[in-house]
């Protein structure tokens, strides 16, 4: 699954708007929108930003499948 699809799918699973998600990870709404639409946009992200996104997923266990 591509990063664009993963980001949008997980954001929606968390029940978050692009605005709420952007605020949680410290990015603009425009950046989140671009990341959900353009796979090449991921190449411009700093490692710290990718870590923030992953940290949000990790801290909100609701996105993980139940066992």
C-alpha positions as CSV (number, residue, x, y, z in Angstrom):
1,X,0.0,0.0,0.0
2,X,1.4,3.4,-0.9
3,X,2.1,6.1,1.7
4,X,-0.7,8.3,0.2
5,X,-3.3,5.6,0.7
6,X,-2.0,4.6,4.2
7,X,-2.0,8.1,5.5
8,X,-5.6,8.9,4.4
9,X,-6.9,5.5,5.5
10,X,-5.3,5.7,8.9
11,X,-6.4,9.3,9.4
12,X,-10.0,8.4,8.7
13,X,-9.8,5.3,10.9
14,X,-8.8,7.7,13.7
15,X,-11.8,9.8,12.9
16,X,-9.7,12.8,12.2
17,X,-10.1,15.6,9.7
18,X,-7.0,16.8,7.8
19,X,-7.0,19.9,10.1
20,X,-7.1,17.9,13.3
21,X,-4.4,15.5,12.0
22,X,-2.2,18.4,10.8
23,X,-2.5,20.0,14.3
24,X,-1.4,16.8,16.0
25,X,1.7,16.3,13.9
26,X,2.6,20.0,13.5
27,X,2.0,20.3,9.8
28,X,-0.3,22.5,7.7
29,X,-3.5,21.2,6.2
30,X,-2.0,21.9,2.8
31,X,0.9,19.5,3.6
32,X,-1.4,16.7,4.8
33,X,-3.5,17.2,1.6
34,X,-0.4,17.0,-0.6
35,X,0.8,13.9,1.3
36,X,-2.5,12.2,0.7
37,X,-2.5,13.0,-3.0
38,X,1.1,12.9,-4.2
39,X,3.4,10.0,-3.4
40,X,6.5,12.0,-4.4
41,X,5.7,14.6,-1.6
42,X,6.9,12.0,0.9
43,X,10.5,12.4,-0.3
44,X,10.6,15.9,0.9
45,X,9.6,15.1,4.5
46,X,12.2,15.2,7.3
47,X,12.7,12.0,9.3
48,X,11.3,13.8,12.4
49,X,8.0,14.5,10.6
50,X,7.6,10.9,9.6
51,X,8.4,9.9,13.2
52,X,5.6,12.3,14.4
53,X,3.1,10.7,12.1
54,X,4.1,7.2,13.3
55,X,4.0,8.3,16.9
56,X,0.4,9.6,16.5
57,X,-0.6,6.2,15.1
58,X,1.2,4.4,17.9
59,X,-0.4,6.6,20.6
60,X,-3.9,6.1,19.3
61,X,-4.2,2.4,19.3
62,X,-7.7,2.5,17.8
63,X,-6.2,2.3,14.3
64,X,-4.8,-1.1,15.0
65,X,-6.8,-4.2,14.1
66,X,-8.3,-6.1,17.0
67,X,-6.9,-9.5,17.7
